Amino acid sequence: MKIKSLLAILIAVCVTSMFPVNHISSSASQIELPMPKELYITTYNNIQLKVDKHTLNPCEEITVKYSGLPKDVPATINIGEFSKSLWYKTEGEMKVIVPSNKGIYNARIFINGNPNSVIYDKELISVSKTFVDKTVEDPLNVIPRLYFADFWNFTLARAGYHIRGYYDHNNGYIEGTVEGIDSGYKITGTFKEICEKTGKEYTGDIILYISSDAEIVQGSWKLWGYSIWEPLSGGWPNGDVYGLRNIRINSGMDKVSLLWDESFQEGIAGYNVYRKSASGTWDSKPLNNKPLSEIQYIDTKVQHGQKYTYLVKGVFENGLEKNISAETSIYCGKVISINFKNYSLWTQTLVPQMNLTNYYPFTQIEHNYVIVPLRFYSELVGCTVNWDSLNKEAVVTKDQTTIKIKPNNLIMDVNGRSVKLPYFPSYLGDSLCVPLRAVFSQLGCSIKWDAKTQTADIVF
């Protein structure tokens, strides 16, 4: 279940009853109105909304069909406290739970996420009676109120402690229970979505928290079969539309491979991959010649040792693009990153992250030089390391290069050539430590230093 990033979309949480009158407790008050039998249709220019009947019981579940919506802008449909966002979708249908209060309700449509940009506002349904359920005490009327929270437009209905209903994306369905807690209310349940693009079904667990002062909605969700809970405030925090986590990215000597999760944003037909140029500006055209149907891309127009930054955009059927990822950067080649802020090391060939304090405490900065244990880092970049006890020197070999280093000697031997070091090789404990750039650049590695993040990258 994949949800959009930093745009804040209106969430309407309408918690009422869920079931027909004969399932409602005797504590509910009911006011009867006549029930017309005719089909009711409202039309405004090319926009048409259609329901099977006009007058309904409170909390009934109905299907609303819509057509004639603009195709070049996103639209939002409001019916009472129900809200659904439609991304460049001109026609379709949606599930709606009828409000719990007696009254006449308009269908109101606005565009571009702006409630003031109304393109349609007409009567659609009438609720015949009012329903009240006091199983869960709600003196401040918190549960039925409107909420603003990223990426979720919930319309929930309640009978006792049982809740079910729909939310904005992919006609998502939620069912669970509500309970009062010290800070407000907690909803625990399950969700189900069907991706309109692929027909694939996604199910999982969800938890919602509503504060007692009606100011906060928080929560999290996870797919069944996965252990990671994603935050309700997106879960995919880096795009303009429902998208993905950061791109998973890897590189070799002559290529950069990108892989991302399928976007579940309605209406996306494919993906474009963009790369930032050497000047620091984004290329005006994507790397791919036409929108990708696959969720991966291999960039072969790269140079070893250079850093590249990528961005994935979703392409709608009308050709418009929206970001579905954050910027993600990587060097072409294998990378070892030494971070001196949290004193950790990351490398593709070892482990996701190693705490240097516990394992290799002799990686440090001395007199503005990064000093590292020779054997440990040499073996990480694919060198062989031997100790010549006769000459009392370390011998490091990689491909056609052989380096000989003696402790406390500023001169190292590189294929028979003398090269002066900027800092004395010396022992720290049992490890012979050397200046990183001076030694490893001779072994064909590129050393990159980021002063802002206090990170040294070894690209090999």
C-alpha positions in Angstrom: 0.0 0.0 0.0 1.8 3.0 -1.2 1.0 6.5 -0.3 2.0 10.0 -1.6 4.6 12.4 -0.2 4.8 16.0 0.9 1.5 17.4 -0.4 -1.1 17.8 2.4 -4.5 16.5 1.2 -7.7 17.0 3.1 -8.7 14.0 5.2 -12.3 13.7 6.2 -13.0 11.3 9.0 -16.7 10.7 9.3 -17.3 8.1 11.9 -20.9 7.2 12.2 -22.8 3.9 12.0 -22.2 1.4 9.4 -25.2 -0.9 9.2 -28.8 -0.9 8.2 -31.4 0.2 10.7 -32.2 -3.4 11.9 -28.6 -3.8 13.0 -28.5 -0.5 15.0 -28.9 -0.6 18.8 -32.1 0.6 20.4 -30.3 3.7 21.7 -30.2 5.2 18.2 -32.8 7.9 17.4 -34.5 7.6 14.0 -36.6 10.1 12.1 -38.4 8.8 9.0 -38.7 10.6 5.7 -40.3 9.5 2.4 -38.2 7.5 0.1 -38.5 8.4 -3.6 -38.1 5.5 -6.1 -36.8 7.5 -9.0 -33.2 7.4 -10.2 -31.5 10.7 -9.4 -28.8 12.3 -11.7 -27.1 15.7 -11.4 -25.4 17.2 -14.4 -23.3 20.4 -14.8 -21.9 21.0 -18.2 -20.0 17.8 -19.1 -19.8 16.6 -15.5 -22.2 13.9 -14.4 -22.7 12.2 -11.0 -25.1 9.3 -10.7 -26.5 7.3 -7.8 -29.1 4.5 -7.8 -31.5 6.5 -5.5 -31.6 10.0 -4.0 -33.0 9.4 -0.5 -31.0 7.1 1.7 -30.7 5.7 5.2 -27.9 7.0 7.4 -24.6 5.2 7.0 -25.7 3.3 3.9 -23.0 2.2 1.5 -23.6 3.4 -2.0 -21.8 3.5 -5.3 -21.4 6.9 -7.0 -20.6 6.9 -10.7 -18.9 10.0 -12.2 -17.9 11.2 -15.7 -17.0 14.3 -17.6 -14.3 15.4 -15.1 -11.4 17.5 -16.5 -8.4 15.3 -17.7 -5.7 17.9 -17.4 -5.9 18.7 -13.7 -6.5 16.7 -10.5 -10.0 16.9 -9.0 -11.4 16.3 -5.6 -15.0 15.2 -5.0 -16.7 16.0 -1.6 -20.0 14.6 -0.5 -20.8 15.7 3.0 -17.6 14.8 4.9 -16.6 12.2 2.3 -13.7 13.2 0.1 -11.9 11.5 -2.7 -9.0 12.8 -4.9 -9.0 11.9 -8.6 -5.7 12.3 -10.4 -6.4 13.1 -14.1 -9.3 10.6 -14.1 -12.3 11.6 -16.1 -14.7 8.8 -15.3 -15.2 5.9 -12.9 -17.0 5.0 -9.7 -16.4 5.1 -6.0 -17.8 3.7 -2.8 -19.4 6.2 -0.4 -20.7 5.8 3.1 -23.8 8.1 3.6 -23.5 10.6 6.5 -25.1 9.8 9.8 -27.1 13.0 10.1 -30.4 13.7 8.4 -30.2 16.3 5.7 -29.6 17.1 2.0 -26.0 16.8 0.7 -24.4 18.3 -2.3 -21.6 16.8 -4.4 -18.9 19.5 -4.6 -16.0 19.2 -7.0 -12.8 21.4 -6.9 -9.6 21.2 -8.8 -5.8 21.4 -8.1 -6.3 20.7 -4.4 -7.8 24.2 -3.9 -11.2 24.1 -2.2 -11.9 27.6 -3.7 -11.6 26.3 -7.3 -15.0 24.8 -7.4 -16.2 23.5 -10.8 -19.3 21.7 -9.6 -21.7 22.1 -6.7 -25.1 20.3 -6.9 -27.4 18.4 -4.7 -26.8 14.6 -4.9 -28.4 12.7 -2.0 -30.8 13.1 1.0 -30.4 11.3 4.3 -33.7 10.3 5.7 -33.0 10.0 9.4 -30.4 10.7 12.1 -28.4 8.0 13.8 -26.6 8.3 17.2 -24.4 5.7 18.8 -23.0 6.4 22.3 -21.1 3.2 22.8 -17.9 5.1 22.6 -18.2 8.4 24.6 -17.2 11.3 22.4 -18.3 14.5 24.3 -16.2 16.8 22.1 -17.5 15.2 18.9 -14.0 14.4 17.9 -14.5 11.3 15.9 -16.8 12.7 13.2 -14.8 15.9 12.7 -12.7 16.9 9.7 -8.9 16.3 9.9 -6.0 17.4 7.8 -3.3 14.7 7.5 -1.1 13.8 4.6 -2.4 11.4 1.9 -5.5 9.9 3.6 -9.1 10.8 3.0 -11.1 8.5 5.3 -14.8 8.1 5.5 -15.5 5.7 8.4 -18.7 4.5 10.0 -19.2 3.0 13.4 -21.7 0.7 15.1 -20.6 0.2 18.7 -16.9 -0.5 18.7 -16.9 -1.8 15.2 -15.6 0.4 12.4 -15.4 0.0 8.7 -15.3 2.3 5.7 -13.3 3.6 2.7 -10.4 5.9 2.1 -9.2 7.9 -0.9 -6.7 5.7 -2.7 -7.6 2.8 -5.0 -11.0 2.6 -3.3 -9.2 1.3 -0.2 -11.3 -0.5 2.4 -10.7 -0.5 6.2 -12.3 -2.5 8.9 -11.5 -2.7 12.6 -12.4 -1.6 16.1 -12.3 1.8 18.0 -11.4 2.3 21.7 -10.9 5.2 24.0 -7.4 5.8 25.2 -5.9 8.5 27.5 -4.9 10.7 24.6 -8.0 10.2 22.5 -9.1 7.3 20.3 -7.3 4.4 18.8 -8.5 2.5 15.7 -7.0 -0.9 15.0 -7.8 -2.8 11.9 -7.0 -4.1 8.5 -7.0 -2.6 5.0 -7.4 -3.8 1.5 -6.6 -2.0 -1.8 -6.7 -3.1 -5.4 -4.2 -1.3 -7.7 -6.3 0.0 -10.6 -3.3 -0.1 -13.0 -2.3 -3.7 -12.4 -5.3 -5.3 -10.6 -3.0 -6.5 -7.9 -4.5 -6.7 -4.4 -2.7 -5.4 -1.3 -3.8 -6.1 2.2 -2.3 -5.4 5.6 -2.7 -4.0 9.1 -3.4 -0.4 10.1 -3.5 1.7 13.3 -4.9 5.2 13.6 -4.8 7.6 16.6 -7.1 10.6 16.9 -6.3 13.0 19.7 -8.9 14.0 22.2 -8.7 17.7 21.2 -9.3 16.8 17.6 -6.0 18.4 16.5 -4.0 15.3 15.5 -4.4 12.2 13.4 -1.5 9.8 13.4 -0.9 6.2 12.7 1.0 3.5 10.7 0.4 0.6 8.4 2.2 -2.5 7.1 1.6 -5.0 4.3 0.9 -8.6 5.3 4.1 -10.6 4.9 6.3 -7.6 5.8 7.6 -6.6 9.2 8.1 -2.9 8.6 5.5 -0.5 9.7 5.2 2.7 7.6 4.1 6.0 9.0 0.6 7.3 8.2 2.1 10.6 7.1 3.1 9.1 3.8 5.3 6.1 4.1 6.7 7.1 0.8 7.9 10.6 1.9 9.7 11.9 -1.2 7.4 12.5 -4.0 4.5 14.6 -5.3 2.2 11.6 -5.8 1.7 8.2 -4.2 5.1 6.7 -5.0 7.9 4.9 -3.4 10.7 4.9 -0.9 14.1 6.1 -2.0 15.4 4.4 -5.1 17.4 1.3 -4.6 20.6 2.0 -6.4 23.8 0.1 -7.1 26.8 0.6 -9.4 29.6 -1.2 -11.0 32.7 -0.2 -13.0 30.7 1.0 -16.0 27.1 1.2 -15.1 24.6 2.4 -12.5 21.5 0.2 -11.8 18.3 1.7 -10.4 15.3 -0.3 -9.0 12.2 1.1 -7.5 8.9 -0.2 -6.2 5.8 0.1 -8.3 3.8 3.3 -7.8 0.3 2.9 -6.7 -0.9 6.3 -7.8 -4.0 6.0 -9.9 -3.5 7.0 -13.5 0.3 6.5 -13.8 1.1 4.7 -17.0 4.9 4.6 -16.8 8.1 6.1 -15.4 10.9 8.5 -16.6 14.4 8.5 -15.1 16.2 11.8 -14.9 19.9 12.5 -14.1 21.6 15.6 -12.9 24.3 16.9 -15.2 27.9 17.7 -14.2 26.9 21.3 -13.9 24.5 20.5 -11.1 21.3 21.0 -13.2 18.7 18.4 -14.1 18.7 17.3 -17.7 15.6 18.5 -19.6 15.0 15.1 -21.1 14.8 11.7 -19.4 17.5 9.1 -19.9 14.9 6.7 -21.4 13.5 7.3 -24.8 9.9 6.5 -23.8 8.1 5.9 -20.5 9.2 2.7 -18.8 6.8 0.0 -18.0 9.3 -1.8 -15.9 10.4 -0.6 -12.4 14.2 -0.6 -13.2 16.7 1.1 -15.4 20.4 0.7 -16.1 22.5 3.8 -16.9 25.5 2.8 -19.0 26.5 6.4 -20.0 28.7 6.8 -16.9 32.3 7.1 -16.0 34.0 5.3 -13.2 34.6 7.4 -10.1 32.1 10.1 -11.0 29.1 10.9 -8.8 25.6 10.8 -10.4 22.2 11.9 -9.0 18.9 10.4 -10.2 15.2 11.1 -9.9 12.2 9.0 -11.0 9.0 10.6 -12.2 5.6 8.9 -12.8 4.0 9.6 -16.2 0.3 9.9 -16.4 -1.7 8.8 -19.4 -2.0 12.4 -20.6 1.8 12.8 -20.5 2.0 14.9 -17.4 4.8 14.0 -14.9 5.0 14.0 -11.1 8.0 13.1 -8.9 7.7 9.7 -7.2 11.1 9.6 -5.6 13.7 11.6 -3.8 17.0 12.6 -5.4 19.4 9.6 -5.0 23.1 9.9 -5.6 25.9 7.3 -6.0 29.4 7.1 -7.4 30.0 4.9 -10.4 32.0 2.0 -9.0 32.0 0.2 -5.7 31.9 2.5 -2.7 33.1 2.5 0.9 31.7 5.4 2.9 33.4 6.4 6.2 31.2 8.8 8.2 33.0 10.6 11.0 29.8 12.2 12.5 28.4 8.9 13.7 31.6 7.0 13.3 30.2 4.3 11.0 31.3 2.6 7.8 29.1 1.5 4.9 30.2 -0.7 2.0 28.4 -2.8 -0.6 30.9 -5.6 -0.1 30.8 -5.9 3.7 27.7 -5.0 5.8 25.0 -2.3 5.5 26.7 -0.4 8.3 29.5 -1.0 10.8 30.2 0.9 14.0 33.9 1.8 13.8 34.1 2.4 17.5 33.5 -1.3 18.3 35.3 -2.9 15.4 38.0 -0.6 13.9 38.8 2.2 16.3 41.9 3.4 14.4 40.0 5.2 11.6 40.4 8.8 12.5 41.3 12.3 11.3 44.8 13.5 12.3 46.1 16.9 11.2 43.4 17.1 8.5 44.4 13.7 7.1 42.0 10.7 7.2 44.1 7.9 8.8 43.0 4.3 8.3 44.2 0.7 9.1 46.0 -0.4 6.0 45.1 -4.1 5.9 41.4 -3.7 6.7 40.7 -1.1 4.0 43.1 -2.6 1.5 41.2 -5.9 1.7 37.9 -4.1 1.3 39.0 -2.7 -2.0 40.3 -6.0 -3.3 44.0 -5.9 -2.5 46.2 -8.6 -1.1 48.3 -7.6 1.9 51.4 -9.3 3.2 54.0 -8.5 5.8 57.7 -8.8 4.7 59.3 -9.6 8.0 62.8 -9.5 6.5 62.5 -5.8 5.3 59.9 -5.0 8.0 57.4 -3.6 5.5 53.8 -4.1 4.4 53.3 -5.2 0.8 50.0 -4.3 -0.8 49.1 -5.6 -4.3 46.1 -4.7 -6.5 46.0 -5.6 -10.2 49.4 -4.4 -11.6 50.3 -2.1 -8.7 52.4 -3.1 -5.7 53.0 -0.7 -2.8 55.6 -1.2 0.0 55.1 0.8 3.2 57.4 0.8 6.2 56.3 2.1 9.7 57.5 5.6 10.5 58.9 6.1 7.0 57.5 8.9 4.8 58.7 7.3 1.6 56.6 4.4 0.1 57.6 2.4 -2.9 55.0 2.2 -5.8 56.2 -0.2 -8.5 59.8 0.7 -7.8 59.1 4.4 -7.7 59.5 6.5 -4.5 56.5 8.5 -3.4 56.5 10.8 -0.4 53.6 10.4 2.1 52.2 13.5 3.9 52.0 11.7 7.2 54.0 9.0 8.9 52.7 5.5 8.8 52.5 4.3 12.4 51.1 1.6 14.6 47.9 2.0 16.5 47.6 -1.1 18.6 48.4 -4.0 16.2 47.3 -2.1 13.1 49.6 -0.2 10.7 47.7 3.0 9.9 48.3 5.2 6.8 46.9 8.4 5.2 43.9 7.3 3.1 44.2 9.5 0.0 47.9 9.3 -0.5 48.0 5.5 -0.3 44.7 4.4 -1.9 44.8 6.8 -4.9 48.0 4.9 -5.9 45.8 1.7 -5.9 43.4 3.2 -8.5 40.8 4.4 -6.0 39.1 7.8 -6.1 38.8 9.5 -2.7 35.9 12.0 -2.2 35.6 14.1 0.9 32.3 15.8 1.9 33.0 18.4 4.6 29.3 19.0 5.3 28.6 15.4 6.2 32.1 14.6 7.4 32.2 11.6 5.0 35.1 10.1 3.1 34.1 7.9 0.1 36.5 5.4 -1.4 35.4 4.6 -5.0 37.1 1.6 -6.6 
